[in-house]
Amino acid sequence: MALALTLSLSAPFGGNEAKAASFDCSASGLTPNEKTICSNLTLNDDDVKMATMYTMLKGLFAMGVSGNMADDQKAWLKTREACGTDVSCIEKAYEVRIGQLQKLYDGIDKPI
């Protein structure tokens, strides 16, 4: 079963707040990349999905894997940031990162 499908994406984030999962869209000093994500519902949804998956998975692993995940996330954020305001580039970045996180989840030895 896909991790992304098992998560309730709206419940933990409340109502119609100006928030994406990983940052506050009403904060001052947002990058052009973040402003683009906040203004695009699909990108905002991708951000919610990615951040939820990342947070859940990070809590499942010990420090070594968790630390590697944090390093990978920082590298990915730089990749996403390099997209600037290019929506298709940002969409692709999320697709890649969500795929990486899904692969990590699929590799967990789960009970039947």
N, C-alpha and C positions, 0 to 999 in steps of 0.2 A: 504494500500500500504506500502510495507516495506521501511523504511527509507534508508536502504543501497542501494536500487535500485533507489531512487530518487536523489541521490547525484552524481554529476559528479566528479569522483575521480581524473582525470588527469588535468582538467582545472586549479584549483587553485595552482598547484605545478610546473607549467612550463614544461621545456623540460627534457633533459637527465642529470639532476644534480644528484650529489651523495647525495641524500637526501631521507630519509624516512619522513613520515609526522610529527613525533614527535621529531626527532633529525637529526643532520647532520652527514651523514655517513663518511664524510671526516675529521671530527673533531678528534683531538688527545684525547687519554684517553678513548676511547670507551670500554665498558665492553665486555667480550666474548659473552654475550647474544646479545648485540647490533651489534657486528660484524657478528654474525650468521644471524641476521635479515637483515642486509645490503647485505649480500652475497646470500640471498635466495629470488628470485623474489616473491614467494608465500607469504612468511613472510613479505616482504616489502609491498606488496599489502594489506595484513591484517592490517599492521600498519597504512597505509594510510586510510583505511576504518574506523578503530577504532578511530584514532585521529580526523578524519573529523566528525564522529558521535558525539564524545565527545565534540568537540569545538562547534558544532552547538547546541547541547542540552544544554550545560552549559549556553549559551547565552539566552536561553528561560526561565530560572527559576530565581526566586528571590534568595537573599543571602543564605537563609536557605538550600534550595534544592541544590543550586549551591555549597555551602560549603560541603554538604554531598557527592556530586558527586566528588569533589576534594579529599576528604578523601578516598572514594572508589577507585579512580584512583591511589592514592599513594599506597594503599594496594595491588591493582592489579599489579602495577609495581614491587613490591617486590615478588609477586607470579611468575610473568614472569621471573624476574631475577633469581629466584631459579631454573629455568629450565636449567640454564647454556647454553650449546651449543646443547642441546637435541631438535632437530627440531620438533619432534612430540609433545613434552611437550609444546613448544612455540606455536605451532599451536592450541593445545587444550586451552591454556590460552587465545589466541585471540578469539577463538570460544566462550568461556564462557563470556568474556568481551563484545564482540559484541552482544551476546544474551542479556546480562543485559541492555545494552544501547538501544537495540531494544525494550525490554520490557518497559523501561522507556518512550520511544517515543510512543509506542502503548497505554500507559496509559494516554496520554495527551488528554483532551477533545477538539476535533477539530470540526470546523464547517463543515456542510455537503457541 
